[in-house]
Amino acid sequence: MSSYFSRLKQIYMGIIPIYPLGYVMVHGFRGDQIWAKPYMNRSSMEPSEHLKELVEQEIDKMERLKKANFKVVLTDEMEPKVYGGLFLSCGAELQFPLRMTLDDVETARRIGANLEVDLGLSKHRRKVEVNSETGDELIARLMLSDVAKQFIVQRQLQIANSGEYFCVPMLAWITLSTMGYGVLNAGSMVLGPIAATAAAIGFTLVSFSQFTKHFENYKTCKADEDTVNRGDEYAAGAIDYLESTMKLNRLYRRVLGEEGENRIARNGDLTDNSVKLSTRIREIRKIRKQIKQEETILNEEVN
């Protein structure tokens, strides 16, 4: 029994480094390697020159960032993503949704000769003809203002330049899986080796899943706050972007029928999102109001 339990403990200890290694691989190896293709998840379209220039302009505004290695690509998903980090030698990959590269309506029409929309499930995909009333409405709602694009780019750069956002998931996994090892040792005396191993693995997976959910919520709100604090134009861009996204979601809700009604609320919030778009707008408005009040008080003190 002792040797059997030792093997179970060795198996559990072997599980601990899997997530950190996979995390580093996904974030650090995003080149042309054949084995990297399954997790790249990029759009086949190239970003516009305007988007690339906007990223360069926002990079120049960042303090204490003399040199940054980054790659701008597009994703078929609705929300932007960041892989890697500006502080890493491999750099950061900034993934932006397709609507970020639509500089004008004609470009949008050319790119989306036949648009298909879904909520991540291909069986619910709907084709939308551009030369139709719904197509015109969809293209209009896909378009983003310059201030909205400016907010999104700067927000993603803030995330890409944060060692906290990059390192915390790995540290949390190591901490929780180590605690799970304690559950394994303590549980073996009561539950037996197999049940204790299952309990330890279950504890690690469930606790890490809950931590990830809360951390993503924190990162979403903190990235919004850090970006909005950089200037009122970013606050205006944030509100414009989030409100336009909610309008777009309301159209998706109508186009996708039953699935859209199940996944999207009447106001345009995604039901699966822990931090709703409407909540983000409300918090950004609070921050904007607070900043203006502080500026008013400061100006009165100076005068």
N, C-alpha and C positions, 0 to 999 in steps of 0.2 A: 504493500500500500504506500509505503514511504517513497519508493522509487517511482511509482505511478504518479503520485502527487507532485513529485519533483519535475517530472516530464510535463505535467499540466502547467506548472509555474513557469517552466522554460518556454512553453508555447505562448503563454500570456505575455511574458517579457519580450518575446519576439514580435508581438503585435504592437507594442508601444511605439517603436520607431517608424511604423508603416505610414502613419499620417504625415509626420514631419517630412519624411523622404518624398512622399507623393506631392506634398504641398510645395516643396522646393523645386521639384521637377516641373510641375505645372506652371509655376511662376518664373522659374529661371531658364527653362529650356523651351523657347518659343521660336525656334528657327526653322530650318528646312529639313530637320530630322524626320525620317519616315515614321519612327515610333511616336513622334509628337503630334501627328496629324489627328488622331482620335479626339484629343482634348483642345484643339486650337479654336474651334468654333468661331471662325471669322466669316464675314461676307465675302463673296467673290468680287464685289465691286470695290473700286479704289476710291479713297476719300478725295474730295475736291481740293483744288489748290487753295481756295479761300479758307477751308477748314484747317489745312496745314499752316497757313499763314496766321490764322487766329490762335492756334496753339503756340506758335513761336512768339507772338505778341504777349500772350498771357504768361509764358515762361519768363520773358524779360521782366515782368512785373514782380516776380517772386524774389524776396529778399534772401540773401546769403546762398544763392544758387548760381554758382559761377559757370558750371558745366553740367549738362544733363543729357543722358543717352535715352532716347525714347523713340517709339514707333507709333504712328497714327494709323489705325485700321478701322473698318466698319464691322458692325455686327447686325444680324437680322433680328436681334431681340430689341425690345422697346427701351430698355434702360442701359445706360453706359456702364462699362466695367473697366477695372484696372487690374493688370497683372504685373508682378515684379515691383520695382520701385526706382525712383529717380536717383536714389542714393546707392544703388547696386551697380556693379560693373556691367551686368547684363542689361541694365536699364529697365524702363517700364514700357509696357504695351498699353496704349490708351485706345479702348474700343468704344466707338460712338455709334448710336443708332443711325439708320439710313437717313432719317429726316434731318440729321445734322449736315448732310452734304447736299441738300436740296436748296440751291441758291435762288432759284426763281421757279415760277409755275411751269414754264416751258420745259425746264430741266426735269421737273417732277413728272410731267406727262411723258417725256421721252423715256425716263428710267422705268416708270411704272406703266408700260403699255397695257399690261394686264396685272392688276394688283391682286394679291391674295392675302387675306388677313386671318389670323387665328390667335388663340391664347395659349400657344405651346402644345396644342394637340392637333395633329394633322387631320384627324377624322372630322374635326369641326372647322376645317379650313373653308373659307368662302372666297370665290373669285369675284373681284369687283372690276367691271369695265370702266376704263377711264372716261370714255365718251358717253357718260350717263350722268344723271343728276346726282346719284350717290357718289360716283367717281369724282365729280367736281367738288363735292362737299368734302370728301376724304382728302383730296389733294390740298384743298384750302386749309384743312385742320392739321395736316402734316407739316405745313410750313412753319418755321420758327423765326422769330425776330432776331436781330443781331444781338440785343442785350440778353435774350434767352440763351443763345449759343455761347455768349461770353460767360454767363454764369455756369453753364454746364462744363465748359472747358476748364475754368478756374477751379471749380469744385473737384473735378477729377484730378487735377494737378495737386491739389491739397491732399487728396487721398494718396496719390502716388508718391508724395514726398514725406509721408508719415511712417516712421519706423514703428510706431505704436500699432497702427492698423495692420502692418505687415507681420509683426512678430507675435502679437498677442494670441492669435489662434493656435500657433504652434506651442507656445508656453502653456496655454490653457490645456491643450491635449496632454502634454507631458505631465502636468500637475494632476489632472483628473485621472489619468491612467495609472499614475503612481498611487493615488488614493485607492483606485480600484484594486491594486495589488494588496493593499491593506485589507480590503474587503475579502479578497481571496484567502488570505491567511486566517483572518478571524472567522470567516464563514465555514472554512474546512472543518473546524472543530465541532460545528453544530449541524451543518448541512451535508457534509461529506465533500470529497474532492470535485466531483463532476458538477454538483449543484452549486458549489462555491465558485467554481470557474465560470459557470453560466451567469451567476449573480454578479461577479466582478466585471465581466464583459458587458452585461446589461447596464450596470451602474455607469460604466465609462461612456458607453454610447448615448444613453439617455441624458446624462448630465452634460456631456459635451454638446449634444443637440440643443438643449435648453440654453446653454451658455452662448452658443453661436447665434441663436435667435435674438437674445438680449444684446449681444455685442453688435450685431448688424443694425439693430434699432438705434443703439448708441452712435454707431458710426454714421448712419444716415442723418441723424439730427445734428451731430457735432460737425460734420462736413458742411451741412447747410449753414450752421452758425458761423463757422470759421470763414466761409466764403462771403456771407452777407456782411460780416464785420469789416471787410476790406473796402467797402464803399457802397453808396446808395444805388449806384448803377447795377451792382450785383443783386441787391435786394429786389429792385424792379425786374431784373432779368429772371430771378428765381420765381417770383409770383407769376410773371408772364408764362414761363415754361410750365409750371405746375398747373396753372389754369388751362392752358392750351392742351395739356395732356389729359386733363379731366374731360374737356370737350371732345377730344379724340376718342377717349374711352366710351363716352356716351354714344358716339356714332358706332363704335364697334359693338356695343351692347345691342343696338338695333339691327345691325347687319348680321350678327352671329346668332340671332334668335334665342332659343332656349339656353344654349350654352353661355351666351353673352349675359343673359339675365341672371344666371347662376354665379357667374364669375365677376360681374361688374355691378356695383350699386347704381341707383338712379342718378346720384350726383356725379358719378364718374370715378369713384374710388374702387380700386381692386379689392375684392373681399379677402383675398389671400394675403395682402400686405399687412404686416403688423403695424407699421407706421403709415397711416393713410395719407394720401396726397392732400386732402383737406386739412388734416392736422398739421402737416408741414407748412402749408400756406398760413395757417393761423399763427404758428410759432414764429415764422419769418416776419409776419406783420408786427408781432409783439416786439421782436428784436429791433426792427426798423423804427418803431415808435419810441423805444427806449433810447436808441442812439440819437434820435432827433431831440428828445428831451434833454439828454446830457449835453448835446451841442448847444442848445438854447441856454441852459444854465451856465455853461462855460463862456458863451458870448456875453451874457449879462455880467458875469464876474469881471471879464476883461474891460468892458465898457464902464 
